[in-house]
Amino acid sequence: MKLKFSLIICLLFLSSCGEVENGVDGVDGLSILVNSEVEPSGTNCPNGGTKLSFGGDINGNGVLSVDEVTSTFYVCNGEDGDDGDDGLDGEDGTSNLSVSIVELTTNSVDFIDYSSGDGGYLQYEYNTNLVTNDVLDNGMVFVETKLFDGSDNWMNLPLTVVSGDINGVDYTIYGYYYYRQGSVYINWECSLPLEQSDWLDVIGLWGRSYKISILTPTS
């Protein structure tokens, strides 16, 4: 079952024979800040990566200080693979590359329950007539997302984000994609059974720009 993100406000009416006095205004909520920095090669990331820190802006200065950090994630670089054998030269041909930029937000993704009833995952569906049977058989679709350092550089999906420290891994959050005729899907899942509200707490990880590239062979 797909559930759209929505904010549900429940109103509770209390009635009595006397007058009802207005309650005291609540305290304003905290702004959530995100800080990214380069993580050198070491225990957290053997091949280096990016360290992401999250926390509330307690002092209201717009800068995430060390004592305001409540959670930390590491986006680690993968190991370099071995070089493959050179392939045979192919026949000359032409191709067409279509590139689209999409934004994943609370309004554009679906929350999908796991069949077990515990938690669920996020899914974004990109509908396009460019993903044809020809693309499935002879073309290619690949998805990238912006780096966490705020630059204009992109990194390929799939992507795994690890939460933990030198004492071990608490949980992992991973983003990946797949496609079929007429659609490209971007999914985010977690090793823990996250509910809708839990995914909002980590929107800094998945709520960003994505580049969808579709390579269509032409004769």
Disulfide bonds with the S-S distance in Angstrom:
Cys45-Cys76 2.15
